[in-house]
């Protein structure tokens, strides 16, 4: 299975933290957000990865240029940001639109249970499968409900999308390259057609998408016993 890391942003939500560094390259316990995502993809036996980038995208390209864990292609959206769906549609080669691909958002640190592996295939007639968790108290995430056979409905419910999913890229094939599109629109369209499912993510997540959240976790031992394995992986793959 292949994967796509959604790493394109404007570099604004983190304030001064991203003045000279794109958010995916910010470090927590000396590990960049992007590197941790690559570590998880290694654990899940991903074969090839695409990464899209916008703000300070050349830094991301240079960061992974010597990586040996698996092939990585970086798509820099230089002129304008293309959104989550537009970025995938533009960067992913047409010959890879016939098989499911794993999407991961490096803004979130995922800590799955040891037995967890993302879905390798989608059920017949299903285009997208999302991983969800209950909405934390006081948070304003898009509400999602899980119905029969994992069918999803948006706009109500107690769950939210955590930024990890499996998608059949063919659901994006009608979009134009180099144009802005948001995946949330695709999610809702597929929901209306009964083509999207979801399940509860078996583990914990830490959302680091804002400066306030980032500062909350800076003083914590986020990776714990995993830190040694992460650093070993990065050393073996020429990332340190």
HELIX and SHEET records of a PDB file:
HELIX    1   1 UNK A   15  UNK A   18  5                                   4    
HELIX    2   2 UNK A   23  UNK A   25  5                                   3    
HELIX    3   3 UNK A   33  UNK A   43  1                                  11    
HELIX    4   4 UNK A   57  UNK A   64  1                                   8    
HELIX    5   5 UNK A   83  UNK A   91  1                                   9    
HELIX    6   6 UNK A   94  UNK A   96  5                                   3    
HELIX    7   7 UNK A  148  UNK A  150  5                                   3    
HELIX    8   8 UNK A  169  UNK A  172  5                                   4    
HELIX    9   9 UNK A  183  UNK A  192  1                                  10    
HELIX   10  10 UNK A  211  UNK A  217  1                                   7    
HELIX   11  11 UNK A  226  UNK A  236  1                                  11    
SHEET    1   A 7 UNK A  71  UNK A  76  0                                        
SHEET    2   A 7 UNK A  48  UNK A  53  1                                        
SHEET    3   A 7 UNK A   2  UNK A   6  1                                        
SHEET    4   A 7 UNK A 100  UNK A 104  1                                        
SHEET    5   A 7 UNK A 159  UNK A 168 -1                                        
SHEET    6   A 7 UNK A 128  UNK A 134 -1                                        
SHEET    7   A 7 UNK A 196  UNK A 200  1                                        
SHEET    1   B 2 UNK A  27  UNK A  28  0                                        
SHEET    2   B 2 UNK A  31  UNK A  32 -1                                        
SHEET    1   C 2 UNK A 108  UNK A 112  0                                        
SHEET    2   C 2 UNK A 203  UNK A 207 -1                                        
SHEET    1   D 2 UNK A 144  UNK A 146  0                                        
SHEET    2   D 2 UNK A 152  UNK A 154 -1                                        
END                                                                             
